[in-house]
Amino acid sequence: MEIKRLNEDNVEDYEEILDPDVSESIGRDFYRGVVALDPDMEAVGAMIWEYKNMEEEKDTDVEICLIRAEEEDAARQMLEEYDEQTEACEVRRSYFEVADLPEAVRQVFTEAGFTLTDREGNDLRLTISDMKPISALKKKVAGNIVGLSDISELQFMQGVTTCLFNGRKGLVEDLEFMEKDWFEEDISSCAITDGKISGMLLVHRFPSGTLMPVLLAATGPDSKIDLINMIVYAAREAVDRYPDENSVVIRRHNKTVQALSAKLFAKKTGEQVIYGCRE
């Protein structure tokens, strides 16, 4: 068994075992990944993870975004490589959510100190159809709400800087390095106050076509109103531009998003997942 580190040059060589929605991030600052190769150099396992809060002393967490392995040996060797790479980072907590995990692989993670539990996942998996009631919440969206496609690169950078200054980066650890066109510009929206960006709802479109809001922040004097207006704007644009069955994922990563999701999608629940955590 050989363990090979993933990078921008080789990630396409192993696309048969990787999830393109996860592996597209290989090459970004906080993402790492490995594949396990059998004696015939066929990929029989893969792991991809993201460092969280890496720039904050002693607060580094790691989210393991992908675990694919059927055999105990592949899982064990990948996890050993993971431990070797993360050791120097003083990781406080490692965690993951997966839909399924073979029994042999579960045993490997348990032996490595992970506690595994079955629970409702953080992700709400919706469709564009679920956005229609939100798009109808208001007859007219406030005039200070515009699409990301309607602002300049300079305005975008100023808006990102404002969000980061206020401690808001959403799901994007490397927000300050992301290009404007990484976000779905016709659906993402911004609030403008006194000629400056005072709020951003940034949506990413994954290779699969799935849409995910990755940042929702408002810092202006009317922040609560701006948040709702940006959401309504984005929902309307999504409904107009995408088929009803197109996937939308809401990641309930903090209490604010959890509370907002409960109001907007009261009847929706997350899928059952296996949650693993090691501290």
C-alpha positions as CSV (number, residue, x, y, z in Angstrom):
1,M,0.0,0.0,0.0
2,E,1.3,3.4,-1.0
3,I,0.0,6.7,0.3
4,K,0.3,9.6,-2.1
5,R,-0.4,13.3,-1.2
6,L,-2.9,15.1,-3.4
7,N,-2.0,18.3,-5.2
8,E,-3.3,20.4,-8.1
9,D,-1.2,18.4,-10.6
10,N,-2.3,14.9,-9.7
11,V,-5.9,15.3,-8.3
12,E,-7.5,14.5,-11.7
13,D,-5.6,11.2,-11.8
14,Y,-7.8,9.9,-8.9
15,E,-11.1,11.4,-9.8
16,E,-12.8,7.9,-9.8
17,I,-12.5,7.8,-6.0
18,L,-12.8,11.4,-5.2
19,D,-15.9,13.6,-4.8
20,P,-15.4,16.5,-7.2
21,D,-17.3,18.9,-4.9
22,V,-14.6,18.3,-2.3
23,S,-11.5,17.7,-4.4
24,E,-12.0,21.0,-6.3
25,S,-10.5,22.7,-3.2
26,I,-7.2,20.8,-3.4
27,G,-4.5,23.5,-3.9
28,R,-6.2,26.1,-1.6
29,D,-4.2,27.0,1.5
30,F,-6.0,25.1,4.2
31,Y,-6.9,21.9,2.2
32,R,-4.9,18.7,2.2
33,G,-5.6,15.2,0.9
34,V,-4.2,11.8,0.3
35,V,-5.0,8.7,-1.6
36,A,-4.1,5.0,-0.8
37,L,-2.8,3.0,-3.8
38,D,-2.7,-0.8,-4.0
39,P,0.2,-2.7,-5.6
40,D,-1.3,-2.1,-9.0
41,M,-1.3,1.6,-8.3
42,E,-5.1,1.7,-8.2
43,A,-6.7,4.1,-5.8
44,V,-8.5,2.2,-3.0
45,G,-8.9,5.0,-0.5
46,A,-9.0,8.8,-0.1
47,M,-9.1,11.4,2.6
48,I,-9.4,15.2,2.3
49,W,-9.4,17.6,5.2
50,E,-9.5,21.3,5.9
51,Y,-7.8,23.2,8.6
52,K,-10.0,25.6,10.6
53,N,-8.8,28.6,12.5
54,M,-5.3,27.8,11.6
55,E,-4.1,31.3,12.1
56,E,-5.5,31.5,15.7
57,E,-3.1,30.1,18.3
58,K,-4.2,26.8,19.9
59,D,-7.6,27.0,18.2
60,T,-6.9,24.9,15.1
61,D,-9.6,22.4,14.3
62,V,-9.6,20.0,11.3
63,E,-12.7,19.0,9.4
64,I,-12.2,15.7,7.5
65,C,-14.3,16.4,4.4
66,L,-14.0,13.1,2.7
67,I,-13.3,9.5,3.8
68,R,-13.4,6.8,1.2
69,A,-12.0,3.3,2.0
70,E,-13.4,-0.2,2.1
71,E,-10.3,-1.9,3.5
72,E,-8.9,-1.6,7.0
73,D,-5.3,-1.3,5.8
74,A,-6.0,1.7,3.5
75,A,-8.0,3.5,6.2
76,R,-5.2,2.9,8.8
77,Q,-2.4,4.1,6.6
78,M,-4.3,7.2,5.5
79,L,-5.1,8.0,9.1
80,E,-1.4,7.6,10.1
81,E,-0.4,10.0,7.3
82,Y,-3.1,12.4,8.5
83,D,-1.8,12.3,12.0
84,E,1.7,12.9,10.8
85,Q,0.7,15.9,8.8
86,T,-1.5,17.5,11.4
87,E,0.8,16.8,14.4
88,A,2.8,20.0,13.9
89,C,-0.3,22.1,13.8
90,E,-1.3,21.4,17.4
91,V,-4.8,20.4,16.3
92,R,-7.4,20.8,19.1
93,R,-10.1,18.8,17.5
94,S,-10.6,16.6,14.4
95,Y,-14.1,15.8,13.2
96,F,-16.2,14.6,10.3
97,E,-19.7,13.8,9.1
98,V,-20.2,10.9,6.6
99,A,-23.3,9.2,5.4
100,D,-21.7,5.7,5.8
101,L,-18.6,4.1,7.0
102,P,-17.7,0.4,6.6
103,E,-17.4,-1.5,9.9
104,A,-13.7,-2.2,9.4
105,V,-13.1,1.5,8.8
106,R,-15.2,2.5,11.8
107,Q,-13.0,0.3,13.9
108,V,-9.8,2.0,12.6
109,F,-11.1,5.4,13.6
110,T,-12.4,4.2,17.0
111,E,-9.0,2.7,17.7
112,A,-7.4,6.0,16.8
113,G,-9.3,7.8,19.4
114,F,-12.4,9.0,17.5
115,T,-15.8,8.8,19.2
116,L,-18.5,7.9,16.6
117,T,-22.1,8.7,17.0
118,D,-25.2,8.6,14.8
119,R,-27.0,11.9,14.6
120,E,-28.7,14.4,12.3
121,G,-26.2,16.0,10.0
122,N,-25.5,19.8,9.9
123,D,-26.4,20.0,6.2
124,L,-29.9,20.7,5.0
125,R,-30.3,19.3,1.5
126,L,-32.9,21.2,-0.3
127,T,-33.9,22.1,-3.9
128,I,-34.6,25.3,-5.8
129,S,-38.3,24.5,-5.2
130,D,-37.8,25.0,-1.5
131,M,-36.5,28.5,-2.3
132,K,-39.8,29.6,-3.9
133,P,-41.6,30.6,-0.6
134,I,-38.6,32.6,0.4
135,S,-38.5,34.4,-3.0
136,A,-42.1,35.5,-2.3
137,L,-41.5,36.9,1.2
138,K,-41.4,40.5,-0.1
139,K,-43.1,42.1,-3.1
140,K,-40.0,44.3,-3.7
141,V,-36.4,43.9,-2.5
142,A,-34.9,47.1,-1.1
143,G,-32.9,49.2,-3.5
144,N,-29.7,48.9,-1.6
145,I,-29.4,45.2,-2.5
146,V,-27.5,44.3,-5.6
147,G,-26.1,41.2,-7.2
148,L,-22.4,40.4,-6.9
149,S,-22.2,40.7,-10.7
150,D,-23.1,44.4,-10.3
151,I,-20.2,45.4,-8.1
152,S,-16.6,46.0,-9.1
153,E,-13.6,43.9,-8.1
154,L,-12.5,46.7,-5.8
155,Q,-15.9,46.9,-4.1
156,F,-15.8,43.1,-3.7
157,M,-12.4,43.3,-2.0
158,Q,-13.6,46.1,0.3
159,G,-16.6,44.1,1.2
160,V,-14.5,41.0,2.0
161,T,-12.2,43.2,4.1
162,T,-15.1,44.6,6.1
163,C,-16.5,41.1,6.8
164,L,-13.1,39.8,7.9
165,F,-12.5,42.9,10.1
166,N,-15.8,42.1,11.9
167,G,-14.7,38.4,12.3
168,R,-17.0,37.1,9.6
169,K,-15.7,34.5,7.1
170,G,-18.5,32.0,7.0
171,L,-17.4,28.7,5.6
172,V,-14.5,30.1,3.7
173,E,-11.3,30.0,5.8
174,D,-9.3,31.6,3.0
175,L,-11.9,34.2,2.1
176,E,-9.3,37.0,1.7
177,F,-7.7,35.0,-1.1
178,M,-10.8,34.0,-3.1
179,E,-11.5,35.5,-6.4
180,K,-14.9,37.1,-7.1
181,D,-15.7,34.7,-9.8
182,W,-15.4,31.7,-7.4
183,F,-18.8,32.7,-6.2
184,E,-22.0,32.4,-8.2
185,E,-22.2,36.1,-9.1
186,D,-25.7,36.2,-10.4
187,I,-27.1,34.7,-7.2
188,S,-24.8,36.1,-4.6
189,S,-26.0,39.4,-3.3
190,C,-24.6,42.5,-1.4
191,A,-26.1,45.3,0.7
192,I,-24.8,48.8,0.1
193,T,-24.9,51.5,2.8
194,D,-23.6,55.0,2.1
195,G,-21.8,53.8,-1.1
196,K,-20.0,51.0,0.7
197,I,-20.6,47.2,1.0
198,S,-22.2,46.6,4.3
199,G,-23.4,43.0,3.8
200,M,-22.7,40.0,1.7
201,L,-24.4,36.7,0.9
202,L,-21.9,34.7,-1.1
203,V,-23.0,31.5,-2.8
204,H,-20.7,28.9,-4.4
205,R,-21.6,26.6,-7.2
206,F,-19.9,23.2,-6.9
207,P,-18.9,21.1,-10.0
208,S,-22.0,19.0,-9.5
209,G,-24.2,22.1,-9.8
210,T,-25.1,22.1,-6.1
211,L,-25.4,25.6,-4.7
212,M,-24.2,26.4,-1.2
213,P,-24.3,29.8,0.7
214,V,-20.9,30.1,2.2
215,L,-21.0,33.5,3.8
216,L,-23.9,35.5,5.2
217,A,-22.9,38.7,7.0
218,A,-24.2,42.2,7.5
219,T,-22.4,45.0,9.4
220,G,-24.5,48.1,8.6
221,P,-27.0,49.9,10.9
222,D,-29.9,47.9,9.4
223,S,-28.1,44.6,9.4
224,K,-31.1,42.5,10.3
225,I,-33.2,43.9,7.5
226,D,-30.2,43.7,5.1
227,L,-29.8,40.0,5.9
228,I,-33.4,39.2,5.0
229,N,-33.3,41.3,1.8
230,M,-30.1,39.6,0.6
231,I,-31.7,36.2,1.2
232,V,-34.8,37.1,-0.7
233,Y,-32.8,38.6,-3.6
234,A,-30.6,35.4,-3.8
235,A,-33.7,33.1,-3.6
236,R,-35.4,35.0,-6.4
237,E,-32.4,34.9,-8.7
238,A,-31.9,31.2,-8.0
239,V,-35.5,30.4,-8.8
240,D,-35.3,32.4,-12.0
241,R,-32.0,30.8,-13.2
242,Y,-32.1,27.2,-12.0
243,P,-34.4,24.2,-12.5
244,D,-36.7,23.2,-9.6
245,E,-34.7,20.0,-8.9
246,N,-31.3,21.7,-8.6
247,S,-29.7,20.9,-5.3
248,V,-29.1,23.6,-2.6
249,V,-27.2,22.8,0.6
250,I,-27.5,24.9,3.8
251,R,-24.7,24.1,6.2
252,R,-25.9,24.9,9.7
253,H,-22.4,25.6,11.1
254,N,-23.3,28.0,13.9
255,K,-26.2,29.1,16.1
256,T,-27.2,32.0,13.8
257,V,-27.6,29.8,10.7
258,Q,-29.3,27.1,12.8
259,A,-31.9,29.6,14.0
260,L,-32.4,31.1,10.6
261,S,-32.8,27.7,8.9
262,A,-35.3,26.7,11.5
263,K,-37.5,29.7,10.6
264,L,-37.1,29.5,6.9
265,F,-37.3,25.7,6.5
266,A,-39.2,24.6,9.6
267,K,-40.3,21.3,8.2
268,K,-36.9,20.3,6.9
269,T,-34.4,18.1,8.8
270,G,-30.9,16.9,8.0
271,E,-30.0,13.4,6.9
272,Q,-28.7,10.9,9.4
273,V,-24.9,10.8,9.5
274,I,-22.0,9.2,11.4
275,Y,-20.3,12.0,13.3
276,G,-16.8,11.3,14.4
277,C,-14.8,13.5,16.8
278,R,-11.4,13.3,18.5
279,E,-10.1,16.0,20.9
